Amino acid sequence: MTNTSRPRRARHPVARHGQLRSPHPLTQLLTVLGVMVLVVVTSGLSVGAFTLLDTARAVSESAVVLEQDQPLPPTIGEIEGGANILLVGTDSCEGQDPSLSGACRGHDTEGERNDVTMLVHISDNPRRVTVVSFPRDMLVPIPSCTGPDGEQYSSMSSQMINVSYMYGGLACTVKTVEALTGEHIQFAAAIRWTGVINMSDAIGGVDVCVTGDIDDENTGLHLTAGTHTLQGVQALQFLRIRHGIADGSDLGRISNQQQFMSSMVRKLQGESVLSNPQTLLSLATTAMSQVTQGQLVLSQSLTNPTLMVQIAMAVKDVSYADIVFAQYPTRYIPSDDRNDVVPVYDVADELFAALRANQALVLTGSTSQATGAPEVAGEATKPAPATPADPAATPEATDAAPPAEAAPPAAPAEVGVELPPSIAGTTAAQVTCTQPQS
């Protein structure tokens, strides 16, 4: 019988020895992509981006200090087992366009909840990225928290995970996920709807695929079957849509978000978006403006320019196949007429044990826990970096080719850990298409 009781977990120490290469100048790039629920590979240089360093230091005054935080090492390369970053999308109506939400239009929502909660794990060498999504309707214990205003909130034995932000802000959501997973979270960020719209505009849109027409009055998203490039309000609608896809549950929405993130990874790497200095500067400028406008909240640790640089550099060479998007395993509550689910702890433990051991992950389940999971439409291959031409080469010099050197022996393929089929998900190498709600 599947175990759903909460086992005890141990903390893991901080101490690693390796150093990474020199910093990338775009210090806030990871925050940008974290906003879109993604860790991305970066390359290229932008001298103009250095002008944002002072701004990055200035926004630290409004940053959130995580409870039980430990002093951080100077670079991410010194964090044993890599690093954990919590990315949150909130549903606040404050300062947002009411037309983006029926709840906001009807003035029938209070507070601010973490409707999107994702834990990004960056492994130690060899580098891999795993993004674990937590269903908003999952019932979990909420620890005692101190709110941003200093108010104390008592612990609760069973509440939907998305109320953690309403009770104690970003730091409380971090504590909740730490208690659930046993992982120490060093970095965190939360973004509101308008911030998502502005960031998707700065990125230039993301391609998504749907297998049939989508007409959803709840979000206002209307798409015909096929591939579409979404940005702005449409990108937000696609990330928030639930009733118009799959089985109408939050589990189906998670799969939609994973398709969006995978496509974004492929665009930013495959189209060399991040090698364009003007685009890099635009992304960084937009990210910083979201902080100053109250659309983006950062943990104090994410305002450290050196660490932000090292995070981006740590994942810049990760292959598509090693960027895994997984759904935290859950089961529905019998006879519950809502969408509430509960954690399946023993299955989740297999996932996090593999992450702590820095083992490659092999997904064996469906692309989603929802009925009507996204269809896999193909496989994407990460393009090889272009080799710059040698300006000193001449036709005479290249007529006689030098003797070919023997290729080094190929390293044996790593055998990954096969996750239980109840852990749904995809990789960035898989091109998926959303199915409309039947």
C-alpha positions in Angstrom: 0.0 0.0 0.0 1.3 3.5 -0.9 2.6 5.4 2.1 1.2 8.9 2.5 2.5 9.6 6.1 5.2 12.1 6.5 8.7 10.5 7.1 11.4 12.4 8.9 14.1 13.9 6.8 17.6 15.2 7.5 19.1 18.5 6.4 22.2 18.5 4.2 25.3 20.6 5.0 26.8 23.3 2.9 30.4 22.7 1.8 31.8 22.1 -1.7 35.2 22.9 -3.2 34.9 23.6 -6.9 35.0 27.0 -8.4 33.2 28.0 -11.6 34.4 30.2 -14.4 34.4 34.0 -14.4 31.0 35.7 -14.0 28.5 36.3 -16.7 27.6 40.0 -16.7 23.8 39.6 -16.8 23.4 39.3 -13.0 19.6 39.2 -12.9 19.0 36.8 -15.9 18.2 33.9 -13.7 15.6 36.0 -11.9 14.0 36.8 -15.3 13.6 33.2 -16.2 12.7 32.2 -12.7 9.8 34.5 -13.1 8.7 32.4 -16.0 9.3 29.3 -13.9 12.5 28.3 -15.6 16.2 28.0 -15.3 18.0 28.8 -18.5 21.4 28.4 -20.2 23.2 31.6 -20.8 26.0 32.7 -23.1 27.4 35.8 -24.7 28.5 39.1 -23.2 26.8 42.5 -22.8 28.9 45.4 -21.6 25.8 47.5 -21.1 24.4 44.9 -18.6 27.1 45.9 -16.1 25.2 49.2 -15.6 22.5 47.1 -13.8 24.8 46.0 -11.0 24.1 49.1 -8.9 20.4 48.6 -9.4 20.6 45.0 -8.3 22.2 46.1 -5.1 19.6 48.7 -4.5 16.6 46.3 -4.8 18.1 44.3 -1.9 16.4 46.7 0.5 13.0 45.3 -0.5 14.1 41.7 -0.6 12.7 38.9 1.7 15.0 37.3 4.3 14.3 33.6 4.4 13.7 32.1 7.8 16.4 29.7 9.1 18.7 31.1 6.3 22.4 30.2 6.6 25.4 32.3 5.5 25.9 31.6 1.8 29.3 30.7 0.2 30.7 33.2 -2.3 29.8 31.1 -5.4 27.3 28.5 -6.2 30.2 26.1 -7.0 30.8 25.8 -3.3 27.3 24.6 -2.4 27.3 20.8 -1.8 24.8 19.1 -4.1 24.1 22.2 -6.1 21.4 24.6 -5.2 17.6 24.9 -4.8 15.6 27.8 -6.0 11.8 28.2 -5.2 9.8 30.0 -7.9 6.3 31.2 -7.1 3.6 32.8 -9.2 1.0 34.6 -7.2 -2.7 35.5 -7.8 -2.9 39.0 -6.2 -5.4 41.4 -7.7 -3.5 44.3 -6.3 -2.1 46.5 -9.0 -3.2 44.1 -11.7 -5.6 44.5 -14.6 -9.0 43.1 -13.3 -9.8 41.8 -16.8 -7.1 39.1 -16.3 -9.2 37.3 -13.7 -12.9 36.6 -13.0 -12.2 36.6 -9.3 -10.6 40.1 -9.6 -13.5 41.3 -11.7 -16.0 40.1 -9.1 -14.0 41.3 -6.1 -14.4 37.9 -4.5 -10.8 37.1 -3.7 -8.7 38.1 -0.7 -5.0 38.0 0.0 -2.3 36.7 -2.2 -1.7 33.0 -2.8 1.1 31.0 -4.5 -0.9 29.5 -7.3 2.3 28.3 -9.1 5.0 26.7 -6.9 8.1 25.2 -8.4 11.3 24.0 -6.9 14.3 24.2 -9.3 17.2 21.9 -8.3 20.6 22.5 -9.9 22.8 19.5 -9.3 26.5 19.3 -8.6 28.8 18.3 -11.4 27.7 16.9 -13.7 25.2 19.7 -13.9 21.6 18.9 -14.4 18.4 20.9 -13.8 15.2 19.4 -12.3 12.0 21.5 -11.9 9.4 20.0 -9.5 5.9 21.4 -9.7 3.6 21.3 -6.7 -0.2 21.3 -7.3 -1.9 24.3 -5.8 -4.7 22.1 -4.4 -2.3 19.7 -2.6 -3.1 19.4 1.1 0.1 19.7 3.2 1.2 20.8 6.7 1.9 24.5 6.9 4.6 25.3 9.6 4.4 28.3 11.9 5.4 31.4 10.0 6.2 35.1 10.6 4.4 37.3 8.0 6.1 40.2 6.2 4.4 42.6 8.7 5.8 40.6 11.7 2.5 38.9 12.5 2.9 35.3 13.8 0.9 32.5 12.2 0.4 29.2 13.9 1.2 25.9 12.2 -1.6 24.0 10.5 -1.8 20.2 9.9 -3.5 20.2 6.5 -4.1 23.2 4.2 -3.8 23.7 0.4 -0.2 24.6 -0.3 -1.2 27.8 -2.0 -2.3 29.4 1.3 1.3 29.4 2.6 2.0 32.7 0.7 -1.2 34.3 2.0 -0.3 33.5 5.6 3.4 34.3 5.7 4.6 35.5 2.3 7.5 34.1 0.3 9.5 33.0 3.4 6.5 30.9 4.6 6.1 29.1 1.2 9.9 28.3 1.4 9.4 26.8 4.8 6.4 24.8 3.7 8.3 23.3 0.7 11.4 22.6 2.8 9.3 20.7 5.3 7.6 18.8 2.5 10.7 17.8 0.6 13.5 17.9 3.2 15.5 20.1 0.9 17.2 23.4 2.0 16.2 26.2 -0.3 18.8 28.9 -0.7 17.0 31.2 -3.2 13.4 32.2 -3.9 11.4 34.6 -6.1 7.7 35.4 -6.6 6.0 37.2 -9.4 2.6 38.6 -10.1 0.6 38.5 -13.3 1.7 41.8 -14.8 5.3 40.9 -14.3 4.8 37.7 -16.3 3.2 39.7 -19.1 6.1 42.1 -19.2 8.8 39.4 -19.0 7.2 37.4 -21.9 7.2 40.5 -24.0 10.9 41.1 -23.3 11.7 37.5 -24.3 9.9 37.9 -27.6 7.3 35.1 -27.2 7.3 31.4 -26.8 6.0 28.7 -29.3 3.3 26.4 -28.0 1.4 23.6 -29.6 -2.3 22.6 -29.2 -3.9 19.5 -30.7 -7.3 21.2 -31.1 -9.2 24.5 -30.7 -9.2 26.0 -27.2 -11.9 28.4 -26.1 -11.7 29.2 -22.4 -13.9 32.0 -21.0 -12.3 31.8 -17.6 -8.9 33.1 -18.9 -10.1 34.5 -22.2 -7.7 32.3 -24.1 -8.8 31.3 -27.6 -6.4 29.3 -29.8 -6.9 27.2 -33.0 -5.2 23.9 -33.4 -1.6 24.1 -34.3 1.5 26.0 -33.2 1.3 29.6 -31.8 3.9 32.1 -30.6 2.5 33.5 -27.4 3.6 36.6 -25.5 2.1 39.3 -23.2 -1.5 38.6 -22.1 -1.7 35.4 -24.2 1.3 33.9 -22.5 -0.2 34.6 -19.1 -3.5 33.1 -20.2 -1.7 29.9 -21.4 0.2 29.6 -18.1 -3.0 30.1 -16.1 -5.5 28.1 -18.2 -7.1 25.1 -16.4 -10.7 24.6 -17.4 -10.1 24.7 -21.1 -7.5 21.9 -21.3 -7.1 18.2 -20.3 -9.4 17.3 -17.5 -9.8 20.8 -16.2 -7.6 20.3 -13.1 -4.6 22.0 -11.8 -2.6 18.9 -12.7 -3.4 19.6 -16.4 -2.4 23.2 -15.9 1.0 22.1 -14.6 1.7 20.2 -17.8 0.8 23.3 -19.8 3.3 25.3 -17.9 5.9 22.6 -18.4 5.4 22.7 -22.2 5.8 26.5 -22.1 9.0 26.2 -20.1 10.5 23.5 -22.3 9.8 25.6 -25.4 11.4 28.6 -23.8 14.6 26.7 -23.0 14.8 25.6 -26.7 14.2 29.1 -28.0 16.7 30.8 -25.8 19.4 28.2 -26.6 18.5 27.3 -30.1 18.0 30.8 -31.5 21.0 32.3 -29.7 18.7 34.8 -28.1 21.1 35.2 -25.2 24.1 35.9 -27.3 22.5 39.2 -28.4 23.7 42.0 -26.1 20.7 44.2 -26.8 18.3 41.4 -25.9 20.2 40.6 -22.8 20.1 44.2 -21.6 16.4 44.4 -22.4 15.7 41.3 -20.3 17.8 42.5 -17.4 16.2 46.0 -17.5 12.7 44.6 -17.6 13.4 42.2 -14.7 14.8 45.0 -12.5 11.8 47.2 -13.3 9.4 44.5 -12.1 11.1 44.6 -8.7 10.8 48.3 -8.4 7.2 48.2 -9.5 6.3 45.6 -7.0 5.6 42.8 -9.5 8.6 40.7 -8.5 9.7 39.8 -5.0 13.2 38.3 -4.4 14.8 36.6 -1.5 17.8 38.5 -0.1 20.1 35.9 -1.5 18.9 36.5 -5.0 20.0 40.1 -4.9 23.6 39.1 -4.6 25.1 39.8 -8.1 28.0 37.3 -7.8 25.7 34.4 -6.8 23.2 35.3 -9.6 26.1 35.1 -12.0 27.3 31.8 -10.7 23.8 30.3 -10.9 23.5 31.2 -14.5 27.0 29.9 -15.3 26.3 26.6 -13.4 23.6 25.6 -15.9 24.8 27.1 -19.2 25.9 23.8 -20.7 23.1 21.5 -19.5 21.6 19.4 -22.3 17.9 19.3 -23.1 17.6 15.7 -21.9 19.1 16.7 -18.5 16.5 19.5 -17.9 13.6 17.5 -16.4 10.2 18.9 -15.4 8.5 16.6 -12.9 5.1 16.8 -11.1 5.2 16.1 -7.3 3.3 12.8 -7.0 -0.2 13.0 -5.5 -3.5 11.1 -5.3 -7.0 12.4 -5.1 -8.9 12.2 -1.9 -11.7 9.6 -2.1 -15.2 11.0 -2.2 -13.9 14.6 -2.3 -16.0 16.7 -4.7 -13.2 19.2 -5.1 -9.8 18.9 -6.8 -7.9 18.4 -3.5 -5.0 16.0 -3.6 -2.6 14.7 -1.0 1.1 13.9 -1.3 2.4 10.4 -1.9 5.5 10.8 0.2 7.3 7.5 -0.4 7.2 8.0 -4.2 8.4 11.6 -3.8 11.2 10.4 -1.6 12.6 8.4 -4.6 12.8 11.5 -6.6 14.5 13.6 -4.0 16.9 10.8 -3.0 18.0 10.7 -6.6 18.5 14.4 -6.7 20.6 14.4 -3.5 22.7 11.6 -5.0 23.1 13.6 -8.2 21.8 10.8 -10.4 20.4 11.3 -13.8 16.6 10.9 -13.9 14.7 8.7 -16.3 10.9 9.4 -16.5 8.8 6.3 -17.0 5.3 7.7 -16.5 3.0 9.9 -18.5 3.5 13.5 -19.4 0.9 14.5 -16.8 -1.0 13.2 -13.8 -4.1 14.6 -15.4 -6.5 12.8 -17.8 -5.8 14.1 -21.3 -2.0 14.5 -20.9 -0.1 16.5 -23.5 1.0 14.5 -26.5 4.6 14.1 -27.4 5.0 15.5 -30.9 8.8 15.0 -31.3 12.3 15.3 -29.9 14.5 18.4 -30.0 18.2 18.3 -30.2 20.3 21.1 -28.7 22.3 22.7 -31.6 26.1 22.6 -31.4 27.7 26.0 -30.8 29.0 27.6 -34.0 32.8 27.5 -34.5 34.1 30.9 -35.4 36.1 31.1 -38.6 39.8 31.8 -38.3 40.4 35.2 -39.9 44.1 34.3 -40.5 43.3 31.3 -42.6 43.9 31.5 -46.4 43.1 29.2 -49.2 46.7 28.3 -49.6 47.0 27.5 -45.9 44.0 25.3 -45.9 44.7 23.3 -49.1 46.8 20.7 -47.2 44.8 19.4 -44.3 46.8 18.3 -41.2 46.8 14.7 -40.2 43.6 13.8 -38.4 44.0 13.1 -34.7 42.5 10.1 -33.1 39.2 10.9 -31.4 39.3 10.4 -27.6 37.3 7.3 -26.5 33.7 8.1 -25.7 32.7 8.1 -22.1 30.3 5.3 -21.1 26.7 6.4 -21.1 25.4 7.1 -17.6 22.7 4.8 -16.4 20.0 7.0 -14.8 17.5 6.2 -12.1 14.1 5.1 -13.4 11.5 7.1 -11.5 8.2 5.4 -10.6 5.5 5.8 -13.3 3.4 7.8 -10.9 5.9 10.7 -11.2 4.7 12.4 -14.4 6.7 14.9 -16.4 8.8 15.7 -19.5 12.2 16.9 -20.5 13.2 19.9 -22.5 14.1 17.5 -25.3 10.4 16.5 -25.6 8.2 18.7 -27.8 4.7 18.3 -26.4 1.2 19.6 -27.5 -1.6 20.5 -25.2 -4.9 18.7 -25.5 -8.1 20.8 -25.2 -10.7 19.7 -22.6 -13.1 17.2 -24.1 
